[in-house]
Amino acid sequence: MRHRRKVLIAWIVLLIVGGMGAGDLSHLLSNRFSVPGSEAEHGRQILSKYMGEKGDGDFTLVVQARGGAAAARSPGFLASAAAAGRRAAANVKGGRTGPIQQAGRGVVFLQIPTPLEATDASNRTAAMRRAIGTVPGARTYLTGFPALLDDTRSINNQDLARGESIAIFVALAVMGFMFGTVGSMAVPIAFALATIPTSLGIVWIFAHTMTMATYVTQIVALIGLAIAIDYSMLVVFRFREELARQEDTDDALVRTMATAGRATLFSGMTVALGLALLVLMPLPFMRSMGMGGLMIPLVSIAASATLLPALLATMGRRVNRLRFIPRSVMDRRARGTGGFWHRLANAIMRRPVPFLVGITAALVALALIATGMHVTGGDNRGVPKTKESTKGLALLEKTIGPGALAPNQIVIDTRRAGGAYAPATRAAERRLVGSLRTDREVKPGTILAPSVIYPALGEPPAPVRQRLTQAALVDRSGRVLQVRAAAFHDSGTNQAIDLVKRIRNDYVPSAGFRSAAVYVSGAPAFGVDVTSKAWSSFPWLVLGVLVLSYLLLLRAFRSVFLPLKAVVMNLLSVGATYGILVLVFQHGAGKAIGLQSTSQIDFWIPIFLFAMVFGLSMDYEVFLLSRMREEWDNRHRNEEAVAFGLEHTGPIITACAIIMVAAFAGFLASSFVGLQEFGVGLAVAILIDATIVRALLVPAFMKIMGDWNWYLPERVRRALRLRPGAAAAPVVSPAPGDGGS
């Protein structure tokens, strides 16, 4: 308090410096996707090294003849289509064109490999389209992952802006209703303005040393807004409560920070633990999202300990200035007595067992539905068909199948120059192509291989070798070759996944490449590898977060059972959220409200949900139980402590939850099924946690447990170096209905 001006000046400096870094952040972000150590990644690295091909930077030119199938086979039409492809490729340094392939129904397509990453390649989309010009008697569509990324970026930005505008409007409305004064509303706004740019400035520093995902800015803004409102609302409400009790504002602030301020510190640490899960994931793009998200709670902890008390010390009683809510309503909120939350607390205290059994049964039933969740490595399903690239994708889906945009790439490294043309390699390649031709999931017309273009044995003549190099099927030295084959189904489907496994486990071994190293790469293989890698690590990281959270909350609540209850109930709410995701998207229940349906959930959705929901919902647990603990320390009457905590934090938790649900619900209007899944998961998780779990299940459980809620063995107390006075075990365990009082 003595150094409030210095603290405020320091945060203003951090805001300015962080804002400058944040303004320069966008060009450092990318959506580069990699799975270190995987077979698919090894294959891509070889293609990049020897052929200059990145895989996710490849375009596809789709040409539809107006005259139908006969016109699409005419030499003149094929020559015009090939020339259009060469004009497009010429706009990218190192760009090449593959051979023209028939898709059927008057549609042909050709691949345009580039040496660029997807994000860089997407920036060339408009120039390539201008270069294509017109093909006589045909319509052209430039598609592929980079073109999809460029065309859908504007849609995604519109969706995110819509979600943010909804969140800001609802946040202001709820804050106005809850705070009732302009002075109080200024605190969370100042908190958010200080912490979000500062966090983005730190992300800017990390972006110079590691790959940071494009959407990290949205994650930081989303979590930053939620935490700013949560922490400010809790501290400001407690400060106003203390001001009503005593005259000295400094004493009121000291008491506020010793109680509500302490709760925000522990809350910030639990949020950080949840997001640390992403930092430890063995996938760079998830680590970057976790790193960005982790900065917000860490910066918020520092701001809660310094900026909040400095702001409140400066404002003092002016925090209640410019009131627009009746004083009687504000006084009643400050007392936290009477009204809905008082009646609810009494109802739960009278009948805790029905509340506990009924709610637990419902959450467990939803969690059991989650066992039917099918995850996918991602594909192009659910992309809105309103842009040139998505229209081209839809055309390929109707003719050759959606897998044409994401072919399997079997990369063979013979480890010596000219090895691709050796008789043994050519024979093995032929056997592999033969196996692919007989597979029910592969359309033979999509198979591209050196032996398809030049069936004869022996080394091809120079013009053919140049053609093979131009098509990125053999490198210039003749050391590396690749075989491409597209599935009928998109890369994230079960059929495409099974095809990858057959190629790896059956077709490649039976082909007999001997000393050559063979890697199955491409989008379908990446989907298999990323899902396997993420989900093999996820359970162990979850276990680590749960254990560390328990130990942290053990110190915060000074109880053995309350942290265990918090962890178990958080798992219940997350499991129920997964179940609702399955019902809404896999079973199609969301169609009634205009949501898309899908047979699989994107693999990153459950992982991100756990990391974000576990941390954000633990906010409410810390707020609620900290107030209950405080009252228990004062009176040592369990039932009164539980009711008091619910009455005094219920309105705050509900208001914070409404704001977060509104923010996340903005994603429901998204054009992308993945963002819809993300929005539904976050909104439902917060809604379940703030209402059913925190307002009903937690108080019912604590009523039944009675004084055992506060039990802490003396040895544990000494190990945690806590002050004496923690509750010892009751002599008699209270029966349900006793409440230990």
Secondary structure by P-SEA (a helix, b strand, c coil): ccaaaaaaaaaaaaaaaaaaaaaaccccccccccccccaaaaaaaaaaaccccccccbbbbbbbbcccccccccaaaaaaaaaaaaaaaaacccccccccccccccbbbbbbbbcccaaaaaaaaaaaaaaaccccccccccccaaaaaaaaaaaaaaaaaaaaaaaaaaaaaaaaaacccaaaaaaaaaaaaccaaaaaaaaaaaaaccccccaaaaaaaaaaaaaaaaaaaaaaaaaaaaaaccccaaaaaaaaaaaaaaaaaaaaaaaaaaaccccccccaaaaaaaaaaaaaaaaaaaaaacaaaaaaaaacccccccccccaaaaaaaaaccccaaaaaaaaaaacaaaaaaaaaaaaaaaaaaaccbbbbcccccccccccaaaaaaaaaaacccccccbbbbbccccccccccccaaaaaaaaaaaaaaaacccccccccccccccccccccccaaaaaaaaaaccccccccbbbbbbbcccccccaaaaaaaaaaacccccccccccbbbbbbcaaaaaaaaaaaaaaaaaaaaaaaaaaaaaaaaaacccccaaaaaaaaaaaaaaaaaaaaaaacccccccccbbbbbcccccaaaaaaaaaaaaaaaaaaaaaaaaaaaaaaacccaaaaaaaaaaacaaaaaaaaaaaaaaaacccccccaaaaaaaaaaaaaaaaaaccccccaaaaaaaaaccccccccaaaaaaaccccccccccccccccccccc
